[in-house]
């Protein structure tokens, strides 16, 4: 079975309605190009300060959920919203990824497990856990007409045990929406994504944020949204501009690779 999938790349800001308008435009373009499964990056509907996030939380959550359901139904696609803040019972937020189906129904929800607390040399102190609660669970794998699909979020890519668990649950296509920093992106983005695809013989679709996200230029992201085959080939990539990467997903080819090199059946530990 073959179908087209796309990874949308945007430069999001703190203006929710503007972000969603841009995302809708690019998702429509990807749909016209034939994509049936489309991913939006982490922070696609909002990327601002923690103070702005706190003030706008209800609006972000409500408008984003409505956008995903409406867009997927209007266009007849599976649509990943790759990460947006939702209320957590602790008073913090979850970084939440949602997939909606062609009927406009939510069929997947995942709260980011691994939170990014790091100083990477770009002048920005990342302390995601200050305001965000870990979901603490491995994502579900959902059965769809386009195979078995799941999604992690950004920093999760550094934890291969999460992806190995997804492969054990049958995942054939895994999203990795992100807002990767420039220093870590230049060093590790391509190699980590290709490694997770090869280790688990799965397609990896990685929609990313790109560019500068506030007027002061303090937050910059790497871009380079990718679609990677189970053999580790880069099937499609977009550089630093807004737009989308699109490629054919071939589930028969995935099955052939797993049968020819059955390393997933040879694990000892």
Secondary structure, 3 states (H helix, E strand, C coil): CEEEEEEEEECCCCCHHHHHHHHHHHHHHHHHCCEEEEEECCCCCCCCCHHHHHHHHHHHHHHHHHHHHHHHHHHCCEEEEEEEEEECCCCCEEEEEEEECCCCCEEEEEECCCCCEEECCCCCEEEHHHCECCCCCCCCCEEECCEEEEEEEHHHHHCHHHHHHHHHCCCCEEEEEECCEHHHHHHHHHHHHHHHHHHHCCEEEECEEEEECCCCCCCEEECCCEEECCCCCEEEECCCCCEEEEEEEEHHHHHHHHHHCCHHHCCCC
